């Protein structure tokens, strides 16, 4: 016999500690006689299954679990039968089993699991002797080389800790807690189902796909529920866009009032309808019952983990509150061979399952004559009942994974036997006993097609790859409910939105949000400490929604589009001929041009008459040309801008006024010099002849033309769009104005010279205001200039520039020409030549006349002007 080393003694001491702890925990509980299934074999596998639910206080086990317990347990027995009958897998080696009931409780499961490690403890028997003094011969006990199970993560975590001490590999068929992936703490644990980290990611993707951003979470107290919720919260935070309204926990030994309190707390956030639930089957059933008691059928939309999956027991008799629930389950397929096997089980051929009689009673609602029967019914079981025909049968979702877990150990043992015992029939000494570390290494390296045809393999942490089916519990025909596959998740979510159906048959996805989405053109103003709650603030003015949190200003030539999510070009307009701004000036210009043409025609027709000659014909025609240009500029200002039009605008903008005022200034200057010179001398001043007057006027006009040429050289004309002129407070009314690139300052500078001429002319008009009425045109010119100044003061803005120019031209035309045209046409008798007098006589008469008390005013104005101007002898000195 081999003596134990220090390590063995340490393990023994820890085992005693665990046993003491368990005894203390269970001392207050009612005694419960455990049962187990024992199947002989060359190598023995352990099995842990939740055959019974958790019992009430003081009782370790409760009601039988037909699906989660018996179906899964029978799946292991079925797998063992298949392996032992397979000549290719573990030939000449029989697998046995020791299967225990965990009663869905971690402490009880740990107590039961001590059975698995008893034979791994070497016992010191040196002092043991038989009565005859001979050393005893010990019967070799079964040695558990690996364990299939457990179901819940909390049980697996508890059991894995003790199995690790004795280096017993463990493969779970249903435990998905992320912490079990920690090789440092659970180095001998593996699983054929993916961890909750994959499942949690799938659930996060589902919540996002449903458009929810505000959900509550509900977890059973323990590793599975708490770890699942913790992972969900963490992944939601990393993914962004999902906030947690409430994180609720179901206590370990909950009472009915605890479930009612949970529903009440969930209702405190009435706008949160989505509830992510990581809970065991019993808690799920009680939560649904509490929701039904609160009369909240159809209010909550449950997004549940694989603990709900596609099971019928959680929703039994409470389908109305479970309707619309979205559940997740590792991708699976029904194992047809198991259906045939299980439906063929009877009380006669399945005596190895010590719980099968209890299942029979529960399934067929009858009573089997046996010791310890709990069924209280008058109906006796006949033994002729058949599964699937007498009652409804559907294969439980984890059956496939139980079979895969058993086969994973079988394949690992097969490969290990091939390497350790080549050519050896049966178990060779190298595998007696099986080394746990070697066995684990072979388990982690297996790869085969499982019972459903899907590949079975493990990563370095002992986890299976993530493959999930997404279910929804829906109302089908004939007022029945059932689970429907609505999508799948491998590395990403594939959800068939058109297959979704909610409470009452609605196709509209229920909302579970803190705040409704903002409309286009609005930004989110987040509430402090609640990133999923916000206020919607419109992007005002010329701002657009750059992203969900920011408004930005559109560029100067754009405005927000109709949705407010971008910018579009501001429409460009130009002054149209039919607009109110154009019709008035155009009409005035047309009338002015017609009047100017008529005056010119009259003057040309009567060119040699005294009145026409008295006006100074040459300058009169120059003035008419200027008046004509003032009217013409109106059409250039309204015409659609292009380079040619803009060039003409620059040229004629100030030219018409310049020509007009140059002619008037030359006239007033001539009168002023004649008057002043006449007071000092009878010698006429220089440059008063017609040719001289034209030369003076031309020189004044040339200054304007020179300035325009310089302007052309420094800033060539081009067309621009002015977006500032009509940029209204309402962006929808904003328009860009197509115009020539002429600024207000340039217009003022262009007209500045003409204004200077006008002011100078006005000064001369003031100085010659004392000239007698019978001296040429001094008074009419004066009145013209006074009126023109008033017009320019009233219409000084550039927007009314054409009106100012039209009115200025009309004033000059009306005051200087219309009286003469009136006399020429209607009073030709006054348009006669008087006797000629010398310049000296004219000036003397004018001077004397100014000293009289205006008695000469008795004669008509036209006659006086005619006499004074016409009677001057052009040859006199």
DAJOMO-V715611 format. One record per residue. PSI is psi as a letter, one per 40 degrees, with the letter a starting at -180 (999 if undefined). Layout:
psi->PSI
psi->PSI
//
This chain:
psi->i
psi->h
psi->i
psi->i
psi->a
psi->d
psi->d
psi->d
psi->d
psi->d
psi->d
psi->d
psi->d
psi->d
psi->d
psi->d
psi->d
psi->d
psi->d
psi->d
psi->d
psi->d
psi->d
psi->d
psi->d
psi->e
psi->d
psi->e
psi->i
psi->h
psi->h
psi->h
psi->h
psi->i
psi->i
psi->i
psi->h
psi->h
psi->h
psi->i
psi->i
psi->d
psi->h
psi->h
psi->i
psi->i
psi->h
psi->h
psi->i
psi->g
psi->d
psi->i
psi->i
psi->h
psi->i
psi->i
psi->h
psi->e
psi->h
psi->d
psi->i
psi->b
psi->i
psi->i
psi->h
psi->d
psi->d
psi->d
psi->c
psi->d
psi->d
psi->d
psi->d
psi->d
psi->d
psi->d
psi->d
psi->d
psi->d
psi->d
psi->d
psi->d
psi->d
psi->d
psi->e
psi->h
psi->e
psi->d
psi->h
psi->f
psi->h
psi->e
psi->h
psi->h
psi->h
psi->a
psi->i
psi->h
psi->h
psi->i
psi->h
psi->e
psi->f
psi->f
psi->h
psi->d
psi->d
psi->d
psi->d
psi->d
psi->d
psi->d
psi->e
psi->d
psi->d
psi->d
psi->e
psi->d
psi->e
psi->e
psi->h
psi->h
psi->h
psi->h
psi->e
psi->d
psi->e
psi->h
psi->i
psi->i
psi->d
psi->e
psi->e
psi->i
psi->i
psi->i
psi->h
psi->h
psi->h
psi->h
psi->i
psi->i
psi->h
psi->h
psi->e
psi->i
psi->h
psi->h
psi->a
psi->a
psi->c
psi->i
psi->d
psi->d
psi->d
psi->d
psi->d
psi->d
psi->d
psi->d
psi->d
psi->d
psi->d
psi->d
psi->d
psi->e
psi->f
psi->h
psi->i
psi->h
psi->h
psi->i
psi->e
psi->e
psi->h
psi->e
psi->h
psi->d
psi->e
psi->e
psi->e
psi->h
psi->d
psi->d
psi->d
psi->f
psi->d
psi->e
psi->h
psi->i
psi->i
psi->e
psi->i
psi->i
psi->i
psi->e
psi->d
psi->d
psi->d
psi->d
psi->d
psi->d
psi->d
psi->d
psi->d
psi->d
psi->d
psi->d
psi->d
psi->e
psi->e
psi->i
psi->e
psi->h
psi->i
psi->i
psi->i
psi->h
psi->i
psi->h
psi->h
psi->i
psi->d
psi->d
psi->d
psi->d
psi->d
psi->d
psi->d
psi->d
psi->d
psi->d
psi->d
psi->d
psi->d
psi->d
psi->d
psi->d
psi->d
psi->i
psi->e
psi->h
psi->i
psi->h
psi->d
psi->i
psi->h
psi->i
psi->h
psi->h
psi->i
psi->d
psi->g
psi->i
psi->i
psi->d
psi->d
psi->d
psi->d
psi->d
psi->d
psi->d
psi->d
psi->d
psi->d
psi->d
psi->e
psi->d
psi->g
psi->d
psi->e
psi->h
psi->d
psi->h
psi->h
psi->h
psi->h
psi->g
psi->i
psi->i
psi->d
psi->d
psi->d
psi->d
psi->d
psi->d
psi->d
psi->d
psi->d
psi->d
psi->d
psi->d
psi->d
psi->e
psi->f
psi->f
psi->h
psi->e
psi->d
psi->i
psi->h
psi->h
psi->h
psi->i
psi->a
psi->e
psi->d
psi->d
psi->b
psi->f
psi->i
psi->d
psi->d
psi->d
psi->e
psi->h
psi->e
psi->f
psi->d
psi->d
psi->e
psi->e
psi->h
psi->e
psi->h
psi->h
psi->i
psi->i
psi->h
psi->h
psi->h
psi->i
psi->i
psi->h
psi->h
psi->d
psi->d
psi->d
psi->d
psi->d
psi->d
psi->d
psi->e
psi->e
psi->h
psi->i
psi->d
psi->d
psi->e
psi->f
psi->e
psi->d
psi->h
psi->e
psi->e
psi->d
psi->d
psi->d
psi->d
psi->d
psi->d
psi->d
psi->d
psi->e
psi->f
psi->i
psi->h
psi->h
psi->h
psi->i
psi->h
psi->e
psi->h
psi->e
psi->h
psi->g
psi->i
psi->e
psi->h
psi->i
psi->h
psi->e
psi->e
psi->e
psi->i
psi->h
psi->h
psi->e
psi->d
psi->d
psi->i
psi->i
psi->h
psi->h
psi->h
psi->i
psi->d
psi->e
psi->d
psi->d
psi->d
psi->d
psi->d
psi->d
psi->d
psi->d
psi->d
psi->d
psi->d
psi->d
psi->d
psi->d
psi->d
psi->d
psi->d
psi->d
psi->d
psi->d
psi->d
psi->d
psi->f
psi->h
psi->e
psi->h
psi->h
psi->a
psi->h
psi->i
psi->d
psi->d
psi->e
psi->g
psi->i
psi->h
psi->h
psi->d
psi->d
psi->d
psi->d
psi->d
psi->d
psi->d
psi->d
psi->e
psi->e
psi->i
psi->h
psi->i
psi->h
psi->a
psi->d
psi->e
psi->e
psi->i
psi->i
psi->h
psi->i
psi->i
psi->a
psi->e
psi->e
psi->e
psi->i
psi->i
psi->i
psi->h
psi->h
psi->i
psi->i
psi->h
psi->i
psi->h
psi->h
psi->i
psi->h
psi->a
psi->i
psi->f
psi->f
psi->i
psi->i
psi->i
psi->h
psi->h
psi->h
psi->e
psi->a
psi->i
psi->h
psi->c
psi->e
psi->i
psi->h
psi->h
psi->h
psi->g
psi->d
psi->e
psi->e
psi->h
psi->h
psi->a
psi->h
psi->e
psi->e
psi->i
psi->e
psi->h
psi->h
psi->i
psi->i
psi->g
psi->i
psi->d
psi->i
psi->i
psi->i
psi->i
psi->i
psi->h
psi->e
psi->i
psi->i
psi->h
psi->h
psi->i
psi->i
psi->h
psi->e
psi->g
psi->e
psi->e
psi->h
psi->i
psi->i
psi->h
psi->h
psi->i
psi->h
psi->i
psi->b
psi->f
psi->i
psi->i
psi->h
psi->d
psi->a
psi->e
psi->e
psi->h
psi->h
psi->i
psi->h
psi->i
psi->i
psi->d
psi->e
psi->i
psi->i
psi->i
psi->a
psi->d
psi->e
psi->e
psi->e
psi->a
psi->i
psi->i
psi->h
psi->h
psi->i
psi->h
psi->i
psi->i
psi->h
psi->i
psi->d
psi->e
psi->i
psi->d
psi->e
psi->d
psi->d
psi->d
psi->d
psi->d
psi->d
psi->d
psi->d
psi->d
psi->d
psi->d
psi->d
psi->d
psi->d
psi->d
psi->d
psi->d
psi->d
psi->d
psi->d
psi->d
psi->d
psi->d
psi->d
psi->f
psi->d
psi->e
psi->i
psi->d
psi->d
psi->d
psi->d
psi->d
psi->e
psi->g
psi->d
psi->d
psi->d
psi->d
psi->d
psi->d
psi->d
psi->d
psi->d
psi->d
psi->d
psi->d
psi->d
psi->d
psi->d
psi->d
psi->d
psi->d
psi->d
psi->d
psi->d
psi->d
psi->i
psi->h
psi->h
psi->a
psi->d
psi->d
psi->d
psi->d
psi->d
psi->d
psi->d
psi->d
psi->d
psi->e
psi->d
psi->e
psi->d
psi->d
psi->d
psi->d
psi->d
psi->d
psi->d
psi->d
psi->d
psi->d
psi->d
psi->d
psi->d
psi->d
psi->d
psi->d
psi->d
psi->d
psi->d
psi->d
psi->d
psi->d
psi->d
psi->d
psi->d
psi->d
psi->i
psi->e
psi->h
psi->i
psi->i
psi->i
psi->f
psi->e
psi->i
psi->d
psi->d
psi->d
psi->d
psi->d
psi->d
psi->d
psi->d
psi->d
psi->d
psi->d
psi->d
psi->d
psi->d
psi->d
psi->d
psi->d
psi->d
psi->d
psi->d
psi->d
psi->d
psi->d
psi->d
psi->d
psi->g
psi->i
psi->i
psi->i
psi->h
psi->i
psi->h
psi->h
psi->e
psi->d
psi->d
psi->f
psi->g
psi->i
psi->d
psi->h
psi->d
psi->d
psi->e
psi->i
psi->i
psi->h
psi->h
psi->h
psi->i
psi->i
psi->g
psi->h
psi->i
psi->d
psi->d
psi->d
psi->d
psi->d
psi->d
psi->d
psi->e
psi->d
psi->d
psi->d
psi->d
psi->d
psi->d
psi->d
psi->d
psi->d
psi->d
psi->d
psi->d
psi->d
psi->d
psi->d
psi->d
psi->e
psi->d
psi->e
psi->h
psi->i
psi->d
psi->e
psi->g
psi->b
psi->f
psi->d
psi->d
psi->d
psi->d
psi->d
psi->d
psi->d
psi->d
psi->d
psi->d
psi->d
psi->d
psi->d
psi->d
psi->d
psi->d
psi->d
psi->f
psi->e
psi->i
psi->d
psi->d
psi->f
psi->d
psi->d
psi->d
psi->d
psi->d
psi->d
psi->d
psi->d
psi->d
psi->d
psi->d
psi->d
psi->d
psi->d
psi->d
psi->d
psi->d
psi->d
psi->d
psi->d
psi->d
psi->d
psi->d
psi->d
psi->d
psi->d
psi->g
psi->e
psi->d
psi->e
psi->g
psi->i
psi->h
psi->i
psi->i
psi->i
psi->i
psi->i
psi->d
psi->d
psi->d
psi->d
psi->d
psi->d
psi->d
psi->d
psi->d
psi->d
psi->d
psi->e
psi->e
psi->i
psi->f
psi->f
psi->e
psi->e
psi->e
psi->d
psi->i
psi->i
psi->d
psi->d
psi->d
psi->d
psi->d
psi->d
psi->d
psi->d
psi->d
psi->d
psi->e
psi->h
psi->h
psi->e
psi->e
psi->i
psi->999
//
